[in-house]
Amino acid sequence: MKSPTSLPKPVHSHKLQIIIITGLAGAGKSTALNAFEDMGYYAIDNLPVFLLKELQAKAGSEHLPNRKVALVMDCRDPSFLPSFTPVVTQTISCIDKEILFLDCDEEVLLRRFSQLRRQHPLATEGTIREAIIKEKRTLPPLLSQATRVIDTSRITPHELARQLRKIYGNQDAADRFVMNLMSFGFKHGPPAETDIIWDVRFLPNPYFVPELKPFTGLDERVAQYVLENETNRRFFALLEPMLEFLIPQYRKEGKAQLTIGIGCTGGKHRSVAVVEMLKQFLSRQNVKLFVDHRDIDKA
């Protein structure tokens, strides 16, 4: 196995950049592909070898404007092993390319296939162990061409993704963390896509104030009524440091986005005002922020 200190640096160029992810079935290729996609790469799974030249030709066009591509190529393609070396050799002068090989111990692979209850792609006949042994015997020529080898036997999927971000990521990729703020009304049902929900029905309700009821939490008078009180001040005194703690933890775990739902009864007054106040705080936290007032126009 190659020593990390001897490995080349990740490619950086204005040419088409391709990371070819390959290796043993069950070693984490899907996890790796998802990590590259989160870093802004165009991700392709199970690309047949013969399409590599076409991919190169389309790079930079309206069909493929992203010049950073991560793709998985492996034994699911019957022509993969006999065709890979000549095709890659022919395109090597035209693209910046890395071959990332994911390796893993036989016993660990057996355990993973057992836990996930998935079939090995080569196990059309015989056992999973026999399929693993067969694949290991056929891949040494490919392993010798790899520019980077990662053994995933003793690391979790989160650790693999974190390792790839450390190797291939940059500041732009780090800044891709997305936060979605959504106000909603519980009477319309909580949103299914949220990671965290806070119920703010404990705050003063403008619905019962005749001169405020027709307006929404975007109105300054409604916002003042909801927010400018001791209850809300104490709420935000707890909420802001909690988010300052949570956001780096989610990023560390490899989460690409975090969706927070703020709910009140109808989704028109209190939740809207709180989301707008929270938006001001989060705009200072170096995240890409989106706001959706889901139920603001509902009766």
GIPE-V459018 format. One record per residue. N is the residue number from 1. PHI is phi in degrees with one decimal (999 if undefined). OMEGA is omega in whole degrees, 0 to 359 (999 if undefined). Layout:
[[N & PHI & OMEGA] [N & PHI & OMEGA]]
This chain:
[[1 & 999 & 185] [2 & -76.9 & 178] [3 & -75.2 & 179] [4 & -55.9 & 182] [5 & -71.3 & 182] [6 & -95.0 & 185] [7 & -78.9 & 177] [8 & -69.5 & 176] [9 & -70.2 & 176] [10 & -58.4 & 185] [11 & -72.2 & 175] [12 & -141.2 & 185] [13 & -162.7 & 174] [14 & -86.1 & 175] [15 & -74.8 & 174] [16 & -60.3 & 178] [17 & -108.5 & 181] [18 & -122.4 & 169] [19 & -104.5 & 177] [20 & -93.8 & 180] [21 & -96.4 & 180] [22 & -144.5 & 181] [23 & 130.3 & 186] [24 & -78.7 & 173] [25 & -61.3 & 181] [26 & 91.2 & 183] [27 & -86.2 & 176] [28 & 115.1 & 183] [29 & -65.9 & 178] [30 & -65.6 & 176] [31 & -60.2 & 179] [32 & -63.2 & 181] [33 & -62.5 & 178] [34 & -62.6 & 179] [35 & -64.4 & 178] [36 & -65.4 & 178] [37 & -62.7 & 177] [38 & -65.3 & 178] [39 & -88.6 & 175] [40 & 98.8 & 178] [41 & -80.1 & 170] [42 & -77.1 & 190] [43 & -106.4 & 179] [44 & -132.2 & 179] [45 & -104.3 & 173] [46 & 58.6 & 178] [47 & -76.3 & 175] [48 & -63.3 & 184] [49 & -58.0 & 186] [50 & -67.6 & 179] [51 & -88.6 & 182] [52 & -63.5 & 179] [53 & -65.0 & 179] [54 & -65.8 & 176] [55 & -60.0 & 178] [56 & -61.0 & 182] [57 & -66.6 & 183] [58 & -83.9 & 186] [59 & -59.5 & 178] [60 & 85.3 & 179] [61 & -86.0 & 179] [62 & -64.6 & 179] [63 & -76.8 & 181] [64 & -149.2 & 183] [65 & -69.0 & 180] [66 & -75.9 & 183] [67 & -92.2 & 174] [68 & -110.6 & 186] [69 & -128.6 & 171] [70 & -118.0 & 183] [71 & -141.1 & 177] [72 & -100.3 & 175] [73 & -130.6 & 183] [74 & -157.7 & 190] [75 & -72.1 & 174] [76 & -64.4 & 175] [77 & -87.1 & 183] [78 & -58.1 & 182] [79 & -90.4 & 189] [80 & -58.8 & 186] [81 & -65.2 & 181] [82 & -69.7 & 186] [83 & -99.4 & 190] [84 & -61.0 & 186] [85 & -59.8 & 180] [86 & -64.2 & 181] [87 & -67.2 & 181] [88 & -66.4 & 178] [89 & -61.7 & 181] [90 & -68.8 & 183] [91 & -99.1 & 189] [92 & -63.5 & 182] [93 & -80.7 & 186] [94 & -101.5 & 184] [95 & -138.1 & 167] [96 & -86.5 & 191] [97 & -137.1 & 167] [98 & -130.0 & 175] [99 & -111.7 & 180] [100 & -99.7 & 182] [101 & -105.6 & 178] [102 & -100.9 & 183] [103 & -108.4 & 179] [104 & -167.3 & 178] [105 & -68.9 & 182] [106 & -58.6 & 183] [107 & -65.7 & 178] [108 & -66.5 & 178] [109 & -61.5 & 178] [110 & -58.7 & 180] [111 & -64.6 & 180] [112 & -64.5 & 179] [113 & -63.7 & 179] [114 & -68.6 & 181] [115 & -66.7 & 183] [116 & -84.6 & 180] [117 & 55.8 & 179] [118 & -113.7 & 180] [119 & -91.9 & 175] [120 & -70.7 & 183] [121 & -60.6 & 179] [122 & -97.5 & 185] [123 & -90.1 & 176] [124 & -70.3 & 174] [125 & -135.9 & 179] [126 & 88.5 & 186] [127 & -92.7 & 177] [128 & -64.7 & 179] [129 & -60.1 & 179] [130 & -63.3 & 179] [131 & -66.8 & 178] [132 & -63.3 & 179] [133 & -61.9 & 179] [134 & -61.4 & 181] [135 & -65.8 & 179] [136 & -61.5 & 180] [137 & -72.9 & 185] [138 & -90.8 & 189] [139 & -95.0 & 180] [140 & -51.7 & 178] [141 & -60.7 & 178] [142 & -71.2 & 178] [143 & -59.3 & 181] [144 & -69.2 & 179] [145 & -90.0 & 185] [146 & -64.7 & 175] [147 & -89.4 & 177] [148 & -151.1 & 179] [149 & -122.2 & 176] [150 & -124.8 & 176] [151 & -90.3 & 184] [152 & -97.4 & 185] [153 & -58.3 & 188] [154 & -120.1 & 176] [155 & -127.6 & 179] [156 & -83.6 & 175] [157 & -56.1 & 178] [158 & -62.9 & 180] [159 & -67.6 & 176] [160 & -63.4 & 179] [161 & -61.5 & 180] [162 & -65.0 & 179] [163 & -64.1 & 179] [164 & -67.7 & 177] [165 & -63.6 & 179] [166 & -66.2 & 182] [167 & -78.3 & 191] [168 & -106.0 & 185] [169 & -75.8 & 175] [170 & -145.8 & 184] [171 & -63.5 & 179] [172 & -60.0 & 180] [173 & -66.1 & 179] [174 & -62.6 & 182] [175 & -80.7 & 181] [176 & -79.2 & 180] [177 & -58.5 & 187] [178 & -110.6 & 173] [179 & -118.8 & 178] [180 & -111.8 & 175] [181 & -107.0 & 182] [182 & -131.4 & 170] [183 & -90.8 & 181] [184 & -158.5 & 176] [185 & -108.3 & 181] [186 & -62.2 & 181] [187 & -70.1 & 176] [188 & -98.9 & 180] [189 & 95.6 & 178] [190 & -70.6 & 179] [191 & -69.7 & 183] [192 & -74.2 & 188] [193 & -87.5 & 184] [194 & -78.6 & 172] [195 & -90.5 & 181] [196 & -134.8 & 174] [197 & -126.4 & 171] [198 & -115.9 & 179] [199 & -94.1 & 183] [200 & -109.5 & 179] [201 & -72.9 & 176] [202 & -81.9 & 181] [203 & -82.9 & 179] [204 & -54.7 & 188] [205 & -105.2 & 179] [206 & -66.4 & 180] [207 & -57.2 & 183] [208 & -93.1 & 176] [209 & -108.1 & 189] [210 & -52.8 & 183] [211 & -75.9 & 179] [212 & -104.3 & 186] [213 & -52.4 & 183] [214 & -69.9 & 186] [215 & -96.3 & 180] [216 & -117.9 & 178] [217 & -66.6 & 175] [218 & -79.5 & 178] [219 & -76.0 & 185] [220 & -60.7 & 181] [221 & -66.8 & 178] [222 & -65.6 & 180] [223 & -60.5 & 179] [224 & -62.3 & 181] [225 & -62.4 & 183] [226 & -76.3 & 194] [227 & -99.6 & 188] [228 & -90.6 & 177] [229 & -154.2 & 186] [230 & -64.8 & 180] [231 & -60.4 & 181] [232 & -70.0 & 178] [233 & -61.3 & 178] [234 & -68.4 & 178] [235 & -59.8 & 181] [236 & -71.5 & 176] [237 & -64.8 & 175] [238 & -89.7 & 186] [239 & -70.1 & 185] [240 & -62.6 & 177] [241 & -65.2 & 177] [242 & -63.7 & 179] [243 & -68.8 & 176] [244 & -60.2 & 177] [245 & -79.3 & 188] [246 & -70.9 & 186] [247 & -58.0 & 178] [248 & -62.3 & 179] [249 & -68.2 & 178] [250 & -64.9 & 179] [251 & -64.6 & 180] [252 & -62.1 & 180] [253 & -79.5 & 176] [254 & 91.9 & 178] [255 & -70.0 & 181] [256 & -86.4 & 179] [257 & -153.2 & 180] [258 & -136.0 & 180] [259 & -113.8 & 181] [260 & -113.0 & 176] [261 & -103.6 & 176] [262 & -116.8 & 187] [263 & -116.9 & 168] [264 & -128.6 & 186] [265 & -68.8 & 184] [266 & -106.2 & 180] [267 & 80.9 & 185] [268 & -115.0 & 187] [269 & -112.2 & 190] [270 & -64.5 & 182] [271 & -63.0 & 179] [272 & -65.4 & 181] [273 & -63.0 & 180] [274 & -66.6 & 178] [275 & -60.7 & 180] [276 & -64.7 & 177] [277 & -69.4 & 179] [278 & -65.8 & 178] [279 & -60.6 & 179] [280 & -62.2 & 180] [281 & -68.0 & 185] [282 & -71.4 & 178] [283 & -64.5 & 178] [284 & -98.8 & 186] [285 & -103.9 & 176] [286 & 57.4 & 175] [287 & -129.1 & 173] [288 & -87.8 & 194] [289 & -117.2 & 175] [290 & -127.9 & 182] [291 & -123.7 & 178] [292 & -136.4 & 174] [293 & -93.5 & 193] [294 & -60.1 & 190] [295 & -112.1 & 188] [296 & -63.1 & 182] [297 & -99.6 & 180] [298 & -86.3 & 182] [299 & -72.9 & 999]]
